């Protein structure tokens, strides 16, 4: 019997559901996903191959598994993933910024969405960043009232950012009202990241800010990557696109982290 096609999820929806399935089970079977989605096994196989090329999953015999803890796609590839979700997260985070605030913003695809959203709002602020993409978002709107201090350091082209001891030392000279960081994953132990050099920058920013905001989409929940950035209690806020799974949600509540779900009415977050 051919698979049903009525109401079958589109490719982008299938990709999100594959990643969501891997967030709760380290391996998934193509046959099971095909039955769940109501599409052919060949369709799901192509989905898995595409996600594998992007570095988001590993192909296994008859299925897929999570990628190695020390691997993630380069930022150019990540910018093509979960675009709508990250745009909502960026807009929700930009709404947290009060006029005149001093911000520290690290490098990443979601923080770049935040920078573009803040530039569009026209909120006056001072931004310290190690990200070329974040700086460029404000440079594109020179009348936006945002002063940008670009960190010194060694350029890492794959992330379009600078890192190193000069970066850390520079950040530690300043005080900030908010820092906004991304991460490769988020577990009950805290945010995790593939790039060790990025972890040091995130920690330097967290140490200098009164309000410490993590921006991650739901596809990163329960994803343990190479290095833990900090414990959950080092954060004050999480801005994401959907409610965390139960265990992670309880850990966030115990740590006193306020969770903002992008796109939901203010009274529900």
C-alpha positions as MATLAB code, in Angstrom:
seq = 'XXXXXXXXXXXXXXXXXXXXXXXXXXXXXXXXXXXXXXXXXXXXXXXXXXXXXXXXXXXXXXXXXXXXXXXXXXXXXXXXXXXXXXXXXXXXXXXXXXXXXXXXXXXXXXXXXXXXXXXXXXXXXXXXXXXXXXXXXXXXXXXXXXXXXXXXXXXXXXXXXXXXXXXXXXXXXXXXXXXXXXXXXXXXXXXXXXXXXXXXXXXXXXXXXXXXXXXXXXXXXXXXXXXXXXXXXXXXXXXXXXXXXXXXXXXXXXXXXXXXXXXXXXXXX';
ca = [
       0.000    0.000    0.000;
       1.479    3.415   -0.941;
       1.948    5.900    1.914;
      -0.802    8.426    2.425;
      -0.032   11.957    1.285;
      -3.053   13.821    2.677;
      -1.856   16.125    5.406;
       1.710   14.838    5.173;
       4.206   17.324    6.628;
       6.288   19.454    4.283;
      10.051   19.036    4.135;
      10.840   21.810    6.637;
       8.276   20.379    9.059;
       9.728   16.876    8.630;
      13.231   18.173    9.356;
      12.029   19.826   12.576;
      10.219   16.648   13.641;
      13.255   14.466   12.939;
      15.392   16.730   15.124;
      12.684   16.805   17.805;
      12.561   12.996   17.797;
      16.345   12.839   18.257;
      16.067   15.217   21.223;
      14.229   12.474   23.144;
      15.766    9.373   21.524;
      19.438    9.237   20.430;
      18.558    7.165   17.355;
      15.525    7.038   15.067;
      14.527    4.593   12.325;
      13.661    5.765    8.829;
      10.814    3.235    8.595;
       9.238    4.523   11.811;
       9.524    8.142   10.717;
       8.028    7.347    7.302;
       5.020    5.704    8.961;
       4.619    8.627   11.369;
       4.840   11.258    8.633;
       2.758    9.351    6.086;
       5.444    9.562    3.404;
       7.732    7.069    1.705;
      10.906    5.741    3.300;
      12.832    7.224    0.370;
      11.490   10.700    1.218;
      12.680   10.388    4.820;
      16.016    8.976    3.626;
      16.527   12.120    1.530;
      15.617   14.238    4.563;
      18.213   12.428    6.666;
      20.848   12.809    3.947;
      20.193   16.568    3.756;
      20.355   16.986    7.526;
      23.543   14.922    7.521;
      25.161   17.232    4.939;
      24.289   20.165    7.201;
      25.946   18.406   10.146;
      22.740   18.200   12.176;
      22.450   14.402   12.240;
      24.570   11.352   11.517;
      23.347    8.736    9.089;
      23.181    5.234   10.499;
      22.140    1.934    8.952;
      18.392    2.353    8.460;
      18.120    5.555   10.434;
      19.791    8.588   11.991;
      21.458    9.562   15.244;
      22.699   12.698   16.921;
      25.976   14.107   15.574;
      29.180   13.821   17.553;
      29.326   16.139   20.567;
      32.241   18.079   19.076;
      30.699   18.785   15.659;
      28.357   21.470   14.399;
      27.757   23.099   10.983;
      29.550   26.336   10.128;
      27.580   29.492   10.758;
      26.673   29.964    7.082;
      24.875   26.613    7.141;
      23.289   27.246   10.541;
      21.826   30.496    9.272;
      19.658   28.442    6.900;
      18.218   26.326    9.719;
      15.124   27.148   11.794;
      15.064   30.639   10.296;
      11.500   31.503   11.345;
      12.044   30.222   14.894;
      15.278   32.159   15.346;
      13.715   35.307   13.927;
      10.962   35.084   16.552;
      13.516   34.504   19.288;
      15.542   37.502   18.112;
      12.472   39.738   18.093;
      11.407   38.615   21.580;
      14.917   39.211   22.937;
      15.096   42.661   21.328;
      11.946   43.597   23.224;
      13.866   43.070   26.496;
      16.288   45.899   25.727;
      15.564   49.270   27.324;
      16.800   52.518   25.734;
      20.345   53.369   26.768;
      21.255   49.838   27.830;
      24.766   48.432   27.479;
      24.771   44.996   25.868;
      27.298   42.243   25.294;
      26.362   39.981   22.376;
      28.309   36.921   21.304;
      28.627   35.313   17.876;
      26.018   32.980   16.458;
      23.118   32.688   14.052;
      20.449   33.408   16.688;
      22.279   36.400   18.155;
      22.589   37.783   14.616;
      18.785   37.583   14.350;
      18.587   39.456   17.655;
      20.887   42.198   16.344;
      18.818   42.667   13.208;
      15.622   42.827   15.279;
      17.105   45.388   17.667;
      18.392   47.506   14.775;
      14.904   47.457   13.235;
      13.341   48.592   16.527;
      15.664   51.592   16.634;
      16.369   51.215   20.368;
      19.364   53.315   21.402;
      22.036   51.149   23.028;
      25.737   50.410   23.303;
      26.729   46.963   22.003;
      29.995   45.153   22.667;
      30.398   42.130   20.415;
      32.954   39.713   18.995;
      30.652   38.961   16.044;
      31.124   40.536   12.624;
      27.525   39.658   11.723;
      26.166   41.402   14.818;
      28.261   44.494   14.143;
      27.169   44.526   10.500;
      23.488   44.387   11.490;
      23.878   47.739   13.228;
      26.214   49.178   10.586;
      23.434   48.611    8.053;
      21.303   51.107   10.037;
      23.746   53.865   11.012;
      20.842   56.086   12.104;
      19.600   53.509   14.618;
      21.298   55.065   17.622;
      23.383   51.987   18.458;
      27.049   52.472   19.308;
      29.103   49.346   18.516;
      32.380   48.387   20.212;
      33.920   45.535   18.254;
      36.200   43.293   20.285;
      39.818   42.745   19.258;
      41.066   39.213   18.718;
      41.963   36.577   16.159;
      39.466   36.165   13.334;
      37.868   32.721   13.049;
      36.302   32.818    9.597;
      34.064   29.773   10.105;
      32.154   31.668   12.811;
      32.650   35.202   11.409;
      33.921   36.275   14.815;
      37.039   37.043   16.808;
      38.287   35.059   19.780;
      41.290   34.704   22.043;
      42.897   36.285   25.124;
      42.655   39.801   23.658;
      38.885   39.324   23.304;
      38.458   38.132   26.869;
      40.651   40.870   28.322;
      38.761   43.557   26.394;
      35.354   42.367   27.615;
      36.481   42.320   31.241;
      37.113   46.084   31.100;
      33.379   46.833   30.746;
      30.127   46.476   32.650;
      26.871   45.574   30.893;
      23.171   45.662   31.673;
      22.520   42.568   29.563;
      24.513   39.908   27.817;
      22.887   37.800   25.135;
      24.560   34.556   24.167;
      23.742   31.555   22.027;
      24.804   27.938   22.464;
      25.033   24.683   20.533;
      22.742   22.975   23.029;
      20.961   23.251   26.375;
      20.701   20.533   29.020;
      19.662   20.394   32.659;
      23.336   20.976   33.499;
      23.493   24.216   31.494;
      24.207   25.492   27.976;
      26.801   23.563   25.977;
      28.903   24.487   22.970;
      31.097   22.835   20.352;
      33.620   25.697   20.179;
      35.881   25.956   23.232;
      37.081   29.408   22.173;
      33.443   30.544   22.116;
      32.846   29.214   25.628;
      35.520   31.536   27.020;
      33.927   34.568   25.360;
      30.469   33.621   26.647;
      31.819   33.251   30.191;
      33.552   36.633   30.008;
      30.261   38.246   28.959;
      28.238   36.436   31.612;
      30.669   37.647   34.287;
      30.173   41.313   33.347;
      26.386   41.533   32.914;
      23.570   42.019   35.419;
      20.992   40.193   33.245;
      22.232   37.108   31.414;
      20.073   35.890   28.545;
      20.455   32.651   26.573;
      18.913   32.498   23.097;
      18.329   28.970   21.765;
      15.657   27.324   19.636;
      13.874   24.191   20.782;
      15.886   21.986   18.461;
      18.814   22.438   20.868;
      17.026   21.186   23.972;
      18.730   18.233   25.683;
      21.689   18.437   23.288;
      24.948   17.829   25.215;
      27.834   19.186   23.170;
      31.546   19.232   23.886;
      31.806   21.749   26.728;
      29.413   23.175   29.286;
      29.477   26.964   29.208;
      28.047   27.517   32.696;
      25.474   26.077   35.113;
      21.848   27.032   34.581;
      21.973   29.230   37.687;
      24.458   31.531   35.910;
      21.613   32.574   33.595;
      18.713   34.865   34.429;
      16.671   34.330   31.241;
      16.036   31.885   28.428;
      14.365   33.066   25.227;
      13.248   30.219   22.990;
      10.532   29.273   20.512;
       8.747   26.519   22.443;
       8.351   25.171   25.946;
      11.283   23.066   27.149;
      10.649   19.361   27.828;
       9.477   18.531   31.341;
      12.787   17.617   32.971;
      14.631   20.577   31.486;
      11.747   22.859   32.408;
      11.938   21.749   36.033;
      15.712   22.314   36.092;
      15.247   25.838   34.723;
      12.611   26.570   37.352;
      14.865   25.319   40.154;
      17.690   27.527   38.852;
      15.409   30.574   38.822;
      15.697   31.102   35.061;
      12.816   33.027   33.532;
      11.634   31.400   30.284;
      10.210   33.567   27.512;
       8.478   31.721   24.671;
       8.801   33.834   21.542;
       5.546   34.638   19.857;
       3.309   34.021   22.854;
       1.371   36.880   24.513;
       3.313   38.542   27.323;
       0.904   37.364   30.004;
       1.632   33.730   29.081;
       5.432   33.836   29.371;
];
